[in-house]
Amino acid sequence: MLSTFLIALREGLEASLIVSILIAYLSRTGRASFARYIWIGVGGAVLLSFGLGALLSFTSASLSTRGEALFAGLTSVLAVSFVTVMVFWMKRTARGLGRELQSRVDDALPLGGFALISASFFAVAREGLETSLFIYSNFKAVGSHAGPTLGLIVGLATSVTLGALIYRKTVKLNLGKFFTVTGYGLIIVAGGVLSHAVAEFQSRGDLPGATSLIWNQQNGNGFLWTIIDGSVGIGAEMSYLQLTTWAIYLAVVISIYRRPAKLSELAPLSKVQ
């Protein structure tokens, strides 16, 4: 539940802020009537994201056991790659995000409604598709659905609520610190997903060491291990290769992520309204 909540909160708030910036800029420049095109693009991006999630689930369910393991492993590696890149991208470009989005609106307006729809669609679809892929991989890694589903719903609801409150200036949030801290959280979740990808490949015999376990606590406290596995990716059964991959990924990525970035602080939303 914790991992899906964090994913939904972080990615959902990014998408909410993108929409808020676009709508606020149109309103501030006296072009609020064009906001309907923004919402059409956002709606299309949301539908596409849900469609990808459904496609991934349907494809996984229709495969053989070995095929499902390969599919789960490959999608997990892809999800980790996307999330890692996007975490660093947000840290580097967050401060200029508002100006970039405003520039897209200015370029799209002379071209008509379809261009505005496209601009908002692609801005939100990037977040939505990444979220769908990462959520799917996280569901496969955790191996249960009730808790992660609740975390997903609560995370999305919280992100939309926060986005609306920030837009209305009801609450103030240090977005730079928020995205930096949640960035660390996403990296930890990604490390867990990557370790489960290794397990999928080991189950197929594509990677060695499936029986070389550093521990096996399958008969231990299942609830406790579910919480640990769902938050930091350490499962009740871990091979040496899984744990090594998990540790190396976190050590390398966190050491790079913690380095200061010139554009690491997100400009307050009020500055683009």
Contacts in CASP RR format, 6 or more apart in sequence:
PFRMAT RR
TARGET T0000
AUTHOR 0000-0000-0000
METHOD contacts of the structure
MODEL  1
MLSTFLIALREGLEASLIVSILIAYLSRTGRASFARYIWIGVGGAVLLSF
GLGALLSFTSASLSTRGEALFAGLTSVLAVSFVTVMVFWMKRTARGLGRE
LQSRVDDALPLGGFALISASFFAVAREGLETSLFIYSNFKAVGSHAGPTL
GLIVGLATSVTLGALIYRKTVKLNLGKFFTVTGYGLIIVAGGVLSHAVAE
FQSRGDLPGATSLIWNQQNGNGFLWTIIDGSVGIGAEMSYLQLTTWAIYL
AVVISIYRRPAKLSELAPLSKVQ
1 147 0 8 1.000
1 148 0 8 1.000
1 150 0 8 1.000
1 151 0 8 1.000
1 230 0 8 1.000
2 151 0 8 1.000
2 227 0 8 1.000
2 230 0 8 1.000
2 231 0 8 1.000
3 138 0 8 1.000
3 142 0 8 1.000
3 148 0 8 1.000
3 189 0 8 1.000
3 230 0 8 1.000
3 231 0 8 1.000
4 135 0 8 1.000
4 138 0 8 1.000
4 139 0 8 1.000
4 147 0 8 1.000
4 148 0 8 1.000
4 149 0 8 1.000
4 151 0 8 1.000
4 152 0 8 1.000
4 155 0 8 1.000
5 151 0 8 1.000
5 152 0 8 1.000
5 154 0 8 1.000
5 155 0 8 1.000
5 158 0 8 1.000
6 182 0 8 1.000
6 185 0 8 1.000
6 186 0 8 1.000
6 189 0 8 1.000
7 131 0 8 1.000
7 134 0 8 1.000
7 135 0 8 1.000
7 138 0 8 1.000
7 152 0 8 1.000
7 186 0 8 1.000
7 189 0 8 1.000
8 131 0 8 1.000
8 135 0 8 1.000
8 151 0 8 1.000
8 152 0 8 1.000
8 153 0 8 1.000
8 154 0 8 1.000
8 155 0 8 1.000
8 156 0 8 1.000
8 158 0 8 1.000
8 159 0 8 1.000
9 155 0 8 1.000
9 156 0 8 1.000
9 158 0 8 1.000
9 159 0 8 1.000
9 182 0 8 1.000
10 159 0 8 1.000
10 179 0 8 1.000
10 182 0 8 1.000
10 183 0 8 1.000
10 186 0 8 1.000
11 127 0 8 1.000
11 128 0 8 1.000
11 130 0 8 1.000
11 131 0 8 1.000
11 134 0 8 1.000
11 159 0 8 1.000
12 127 0 8 1.000
12 131 0 8 1.000
12 155 0 8 1.000
12 156 0 8 1.000
12 159 0 8 1.000
12 160 0 8 1.000
13 159 0 8 1.000
13 162 0 8 1.000
13 163 0 8 1.000
13 178 0 8 1.000
14 90 0 8 1.000
14 127 0 8 1.000
14 179 0 8 1.000
15 124 0 8 1.000
15 127 0 8 1.000
15 128 0 8 1.000
15 159 0 8 1.000
16 159 0 8 1.000
16 160 0 8 1.000
16 162 0 8 1.000
16 163 0 8 1.000
16 164 0 8 1.000
16 166 0 8 1.000
17 97 0 8 1.000
17 163 0 8 1.000
17 166 0 8 1.000
17 175 0 8 1.000
17 269 0 8 1.000
18 97 0 8 1.000
18 101 0 8 1.000
18 120 0 8 1.000
18 123 0 8 1.000
18 124 0 8 1.000
18 127 0 8 1.000
19 38 0 8 1.000
19 42 0 8 1.000
19 120 0 8 1.000
19 124 0 8 1.000
20 163 0 8 1.000
20 164 0 8 1.000
20 166 0 8 1.000
20 167 0 8 1.000
20 269 0 8 1.000
21 97 0 8 1.000
21 98 0 8 1.000
21 101 0 8 1.000
21 102 0 8 1.000
21 269 0 8 1.000
21 272 0 8 1.000
22 38 0 8 1.000
22 101 0 8 1.000
22 105 0 8 1.000
22 119 0 8 1.000
22 120 0 8 1.000
22 123 0 8 1.000
23 35 0 8 1.000
23 38 0 8 1.000
23 167 0 8 1.000
24 167 0 8 1.000
24 269 0 8 1.000
24 272 0 8 1.000
24 273 0 8 1.000
25 101 0 8 1.000
25 102 0 8 1.000
25 105 0 8 1.000
25 272 0 8 1.000
25 273 0 8 1.000
26 32 0 8 1.000
26 34 0 8 1.000
26 35 0 8 1.000
26 38 0 8 1.000
26 105 0 8 1.000
27 35 0 8 1.000
27 273 0 8 1.000
28 273 0 8 1.000
31 109 0 8 1.000
34 109 0 8 1.000
34 113 0 8 1.000
34 116 0 8 1.000
37 112 0 8 1.000
37 113 0 8 1.000
37 114 0 8 1.000
37 116 0 8 1.000
37 117 0 8 1.000
37 120 0 8 1.000
38 116 0 8 1.000
38 117 0 8 1.000
38 120 0 8 1.000
39 120 0 8 1.000
40 117 0 8 1.000
40 120 0 8 1.000
41 117 0 8 1.000
41 118 0 8 1.000
41 120 0 8 1.000
41 121 0 8 1.000
41 124 0 8 1.000
42 120 0 8 1.000
42 121 0 8 1.000
42 124 0 8 1.000
43 121 0 8 1.000
43 124 0 8 1.000
44 121 0 8 1.000
44 125 0 8 1.000
45 120 0 8 1.000
45 121 0 8 1.000
45 122 0 8 1.000
45 123 0 8 1.000
45 124 0 8 1.000
45 125 0 8 1.000
45 128 0 8 1.000
46 124 0 8 1.000
46 128 0 8 1.000
48 125 0 8 1.000
48 128 0 8 1.000
48 129 0 8 1.000
49 125 0 8 1.000
49 128 0 8 1.000
49 129 0 8 1.000
49 131 0 8 1.000
49 132 0 8 1.000
50 132 0 8 1.000
51 132 0 8 1.000
52 129 0 8 1.000
52 132 0 8 1.000
52 133 0 8 1.000
53 132 0 8 1.000
53 133 0 8 1.000
53 135 0 8 1.000
53 136 0 8 1.000
56 75 0 8 1.000
56 132 0 8 1.000
56 133 0 8 1.000
56 136 0 8 1.000
57 136 0 8 1.000
59 71 0 8 1.000
60 68 0 8 1.000
60 71 0 8 1.000
60 72 0 8 1.000
60 140 0 8 1.000
61 68 0 8 1.000
63 71 0 8 1.000
66 204 0 8 1.000
67 204 0 8 1.000
69 200 0 8 1.000
69 201 0 8 1.000
69 203 0 8 1.000
69 204 0 8 1.000
70 200 0 8 1.000
70 201 0 8 1.000
70 204 0 8 1.000
70 206 0 8 1.000
72 137 0 8 1.000
72 140 0 8 1.000
72 196 0 8 1.000
72 197 0 8 1.000
72 200 0 8 1.000
73 196 0 8 1.000
73 197 0 8 1.000
73 200 0 8 1.000
73 201 0 8 1.000
74 197 0 8 1.000
75 133 0 8 1.000
75 136 0 8 1.000
75 137 0 8 1.000
75 140 0 8 1.000
76 137 0 8 1.000
76 140 0 8 1.000
76 141 0 8 1.000
76 193 0 8 1.000
76 194 0 8 1.000
76 196 0 8 1.000
76 197 0 8 1.000
76 200 0 8 1.000
77 194 0 8 1.000
77 197 0 8 1.000
78 133 0 8 1.000
79 130 0 8 1.000
79 133 0 8 1.000
79 134 0 8 1.000
79 136 0 8 1.000
79 137 0 8 1.000
79 138 0 8 1.000
79 190 0 8 1.000
79 193 0 8 1.000
80 137 0 8 1.000
80 190 0 8 1.000
80 191 0 8 1.000
80 193 0 8 1.000
80 194 0 8 1.000
80 197 0 8 1.000
80 249 0 8 1.000
82 130 0 8 1.000
82 133 0 8 1.000
82 134 0 8 1.000
83 130 0 8 1.000
83 134 0 8 1.000
83 186 0 8 1.000
83 187 0 8 1.000
83 189 0 8 1.000
83 190 0 8 1.000
84 187 0 8 1.000
84 190 0 8 1.000
84 253 0 8 1.000
86 130 0 8 1.000
87 183 0 8 1.000
87 186 0 8 1.000
87 187 0 8 1.000
87 257 0 8 1.000
88 256 0 8 1.000
88 257 0 8 1.000
90 179 0 8 1.000
90 183 0 8 1.000
91 179 0 8 1.000
91 180 0 8 1.000
91 183 0 8 1.000
91 257 0 8 1.000
91 261 0 8 1.000
91 263 0 8 1.000
91 264 0 8 1.000
92 261 0 8 1.000
92 263 0 8 1.000
92 264 0 8 1.000
93 100 0 8 1.000
93 263 0 8 1.000
94 175 0 8 1.000
94 176 0 8 1.000
94 179 0 8 1.000
94 263 0 8 1.000
94 264 0 8 1.000
94 265 0 8 1.000
94 266 0 8 1.000
94 267 0 8 1.000
95 263 0 8 1.000
95 264 0 8 1.000
95 265 0 8 1.000
95 266 0 8 1.000
95 267 0 8 1.000
96 263 0 8 1.000
96 267 0 8 1.000
97 266 0 8 1.000
97 267 0 8 1.000
98 267 0 8 1.000
98 272 0 8 1.000
99 272 0 8 1.000
101 123 0 8 1.000
101 272 0 8 1.000
102 272 0 8 1.000
104 119 0 8 1.000
104 123 0 8 1.000
105 116 0 8 1.000
105 119 0 8 1.000
107 115 0 8 1.000
107 119 0 8 1.000
108 115 0 8 1.000
108 116 0 8 1.000
108 118 0 8 1.000
108 119 0 8 1.000
109 115 0 8 1.000
109 116 0 8 1.000
134 189 0 8 1.000
134 190 0 8 1.000
134 193 0 8 1.000
135 148 0 8 1.000
135 152 0 8 1.000
137 193 0 8 1.000
137 196 0 8 1.000
137 197 0 8 1.000
138 148 0 8 1.000
138 189 0 8 1.000
138 193 0 8 1.000
138 230 0 8 1.000
139 145 0 8 1.000
139 148 0 8 1.000
140 196 0 8 1.000
141 192 0 8 1.000
141 193 0 8 1.000
141 196 0 8 1.000
141 229 0 8 1.000
141 230 0 8 1.000
141 233 0 8 1.000
142 148 0 8 1.000
142 226 0 8 1.000
142 229 0 8 1.000
142 230 0 8 1.000
144 226 0 8 1.000
148 230 0 8 1.000
162 171 0 8 1.000
162 173 0 8 1.000
165 171 0 8 1.000
166 172 0 8 1.000
166 173 0 8 1.000
166 175 0 8 1.000
166 269 0 8 1.000
167 269 0 8 1.000
169 270 0 8 1.000
172 268 0 8 1.000
175 266 0 8 1.000
175 268 0 8 1.000
175 269 0 8 1.000
176 264 0 8 1.000
176 265 0 8 1.000
176 266 0 8 1.000
179 266 0 8 1.000
180 264 0 8 1.000
183 257 0 8 1.000
184 254 0 8 1.000
184 257 0 8 1.000
187 250 0 8 1.000
187 253 0 8 1.000
187 254 0 8 1.000
187 257 0 8 1.000
188 231 0 8 1.000
188 232 0 8 1.000
188 233 0 8 1.000
188 250 0 8 1.000
189 231 0 8 1.000
189 233 0 8 1.000
190 249 0 8 1.000
190 253 0 8 1.000
191 233 0 8 1.000
191 246 0 8 1.000
191 249 0 8 1.000
191 250 0 8 1.000
192 232 0 8 1.000
192 233 0 8 1.000
192 234 0 8 1.000
192 246 0 8 1.000
193 233 0 8 1.000
194 245 0 8 1.000
194 246 0 8 1.000
194 249 0 8 1.000
195 233 0 8 1.000
195 234 0 8 1.000
195 238 0 8 1.000
195 242 0 8 1.000
195 243 0 8 1.000
195 245 0 8 1.000
195 246 0 8 1.000
196 233 0 8 1.000
196 242 0 8 1.000
198 207 0 8 1.000
198 239 0 8 1.000
198 241 0 8 1.000
198 242 0 8 1.000
198 245 0 8 1.000
199 210 0 8 1.000
199 239 0 8 1.000
199 242 0 8 1.000
201 207 0 8 1.000
202 208 0 8 1.000
202 209 0 8 1.000
202 210 0 8 1.000
202 239 0 8 1.000
202 241 0 8 1.000
202 242 0 8 1.000
203 210 0 8 1.000
207 241 0 8 1.000
208 241 0 8 1.000
209 239 0 8 1.000
209 240 0 8 1.000
209 241 0 8 1.000
210 239 0 8 1.000
211 239 0 8 1.000
212 239 0 8 1.000
212 240 0 8 1.000
212 241 0 8 1.000
213 237 0 8 1.000
213 238 0 8 1.000
213 239 0 8 1.000
213 240 0 8 1.000
214 238 0 8 1.000
214 239 0 8 1.000
214 240 0 8 1.000
214 243 0 8 1.000
215 236 0 8 1.000
215 237 0 8 1.000
215 238 0 8 1.000
216 236 0 8 1.000
216 237 0 8 1.000
217 225 0 8 1.000
217 235 0 8 1.000
217 236 0 8 1.000
217 237 0 8 1.000
218 236 0 8 1.000
218 237 0 8 1.000
220 236 0 8 1.000
222 236 0 8 1.000
225 235 0 8 1.000
225 236 0 8 1.000
228 234 0 8 1.000
228 235 0 8 1.000
229 235 0 8 1.000
229 236 0 8 1.000
233 246 0 8 1.000
234 243 0 8 1.000
234 246 0 8 1.000
END
